[in-house]
Amino acid sequence: MKPAPIVVHRPSSTGGRRVTVNGEILGLAHDDRDLIELLRRAGLDAEALIDDPAWVEWRGGRAHDWDAA
C-alpha cells in the first residue's frame, strides 16, 4: 500500500499541526477549518478527503485533535 499523500503531523507544543502534501509544507492548521482551507488552496477537495486514510495520515495524535502536545 502506498503512503497517504497528505500528512497532518503531530500537535506542536504551542498548538496546531503542520500539514504536508507529498512532502511539501502547506502550513500550520489549528482546526479542521484551517486544514480544509490549506488543502483547498492546494487544489484538493479536502472535505471529501480528510477522513480517508488512503489520502490523509494523522501522525502523533488522533484525527481532528488540535490541542497542544
Secondary structure, DSSP 8 states (H G I E B T S, - for coil): ----SEEEEEE-TTS-EEEEETTEEEEEESSHHHHHHHHHHTT--HHHHTT-TTTEEE-SS-TT--S--
